[in-house]
């Protein structure tokens, strides 16, 4: 069972990485 919060957290993590790589 995948939790929406976990999914959102993963997405945010990816976004953060991209943001840090190329702000």
Secondary structure, DSSP 4 states (H G I P E B T S, - for coil): ---HHHHHHHHHHHHHHHHHH--
